[in-house]
Amino acid sequence: MAAMSDDALTTTEVEDYLATMPHGMGRLNEKMGVELLEVSAERVVARMPVEGNTQPYGLLHGGASVVLAETLGSIGSGIHGMPDRVPVGVDINATHHRSATSGMVTGVATAVHLGRQTASYEIVITDERGKRVCTSRITCQLIPAERVGL
């Protein structure tokens, strides 16, 4: 993973942040092959293979796109709320624009609102040609860490 922007966390800082989570990035993300590329409260980038994340017709599963989107928005929200607040998703939506059948998709989450109690992101998922596959939006409530046992 490479942190790219000036305000992005370093690889060590991201690893330290994920180490505070009882399950790291979570088993679902591990199974789906999600790989973080850039992390900051303002922007989170990751990629995911299409293979292994398809529906019965061989197309990228819409639910897989939503998992990627929620992961990115939740990580950005968590970075914004750290160290004393953690994100819980309260709303997510997705519009699926076109299919992907192979290769990798890349999700870019851009902060729309970074407040004291909520954080919202727009997530654009593209295929290897740069074509938009999905647009999603997530809002996370930032709750005190002790409410979830952290």
Steps between C-alpha positions, in 0.01 A plus 500: 500500500626848420379817667513765228359838598675741738241445774471126443604268778825316465493125452603456864222733621239308299632168627490638856142619446390165358677323787263675744210329326419157642491349148730727294323584174260213566476150362259602224751747356773237522281246316416755232862601447460868589839677495542850642706736283454843661349605831410835650184641654439695178570219250524122513598285201492121471470235234333164481507214248188424299585127500351336806258790553250425223134411484378187315533663154870582542450872564638688799237456769326825593532401863877474457507858375300608805738312732795683342318833530404444863854393586649818352247733661532326836879514496499870410243568770704302751814696419304825535355393837814350651601450769183531708218449246420204275273489196177310465328511164152651510430539127646367176373499143644396168431552133644232273593652164667216308630152554853379556591142408874478564803679638494739791263775604621805690294696751571861590317641801494878523377672815182702455455592868735452795311606811516435873227237497474387136718453196380450141686381191436463130663187362569453130593150386665464160629213288852471360403719203393778736132445418261564788348176626322629811436819693420470869448730796536409866434686823655376824410610849806552719436348840718489812747210475407371843145429374642222282755380752810669356 
